Amino acid sequence: MPHLPVVTDDEAGPEAKVLFAHSTRMFGRVANAVRTVAHSPKLAQSIFGFLVAALREEVTGILDVRTKALVILKTSMLNGCKY
């Protein structure tokens, strides 16, 4: 059970809607991490910036997206993350 609910598209304020639109355009969806921190638009912008830097292949140019996803999955498993 999450401590903070995610912000739905209907509940999103103007800043969050812009962030959701960019997330959908770049990643095909809005990550739950972005939806959760959308309660604080400034924090959401920081998280979104991190996601762009971490996941977009053309930004880092070192690892492909599939490899990055596997690293994220393995790290989550090692840390006991249930999500």
C-alpha positions in Angstrom: 0.0 0.0 0.0 1.6 3.3 -1.0 2.0 6.1 1.5 1.2 8.7 -1.2 -1.4 8.1 -3.9 -0.4 8.6 -7.5 -1.8 11.7 -9.3 -4.3 10.7 -12.0 -4.7 12.6 -15.2 -8.0 14.0 -13.9 -6.4 15.2 -10.6 -3.3 16.7 -12.3 -2.8 20.4 -12.1 -1.5 22.5 -15.1 2.2 21.9 -14.3 1.6 18.1 -13.8 -0.3 17.9 -17.0 2.6 19.3 -19.0 5.0 16.9 -17.2 2.6 14.0 -18.0 2.4 15.0 -21.6 6.2 15.1 -22.0 6.6 11.8 -20.2 4.0 10.1 -22.5 5.7 11.6 -25.6 9.2 10.4 -24.5 8.5 7.1 -22.8 5.0 6.1 -24.1 3.6 6.4 -20.6 3.8 8.3 -17.3 5.9 6.4 -14.7 4.3 5.9 -11.3 7.3 7.7 -9.8 6.5 10.8 -11.8 2.8 10.5 -10.9 3.6 10.1 -7.2 5.9 13.2 -7.1 3.5 15.2 -9.1 2.1 16.3 -5.8 5.1 18.6 -5.8 5.7 19.9 -9.4 9.3 21.1 -8.6 10.2 17.6 -7.3 8.5 16.0 -10.3 10.6 18.0 -12.7 13.7 16.8 -10.9 12.6 13.1 -11.1 11.6 13.5 -14.7 15.1 15.0 -15.5 16.7 12.0 -13.8 14.5 9.5 -15.8 15.5 11.2 -19.0 19.2 11.1 -18.2 19.0 7.5 -16.9 16.9 5.9 -19.6 17.2 7.7 -22.9 19.9 6.0 -25.0 20.6 9.1 -27.1 21.3 11.1 -23.9 23.9 8.8 -22.4 25.0 6.9 -25.5 26.7 4.3 -23.5 24.1 1.6 -22.8 21.0 0.6 -24.8 17.6 1.0 -23.1 17.2 -2.8 -22.7 20.4 -3.1 -20.8 19.5 -0.2 -18.6 16.1 -1.8 -17.8 17.9 -5.0 -16.8 20.2 -3.1 -14.5 17.2 -1.4 -12.9 15.5 -4.7 -12.5 18.5 -6.4 -11.0 19.2 -3.5 -8.6 15.6 -3.5 -7.5 15.7 -7.3 -6.8 19.0 -7.0 -4.9 17.5 -4.3 -2.7 14.3 -6.3 -2.0 12.1 -3.9 -3.9 8.6 -5.4 -4.4 7.5 -3.0 -7.0 
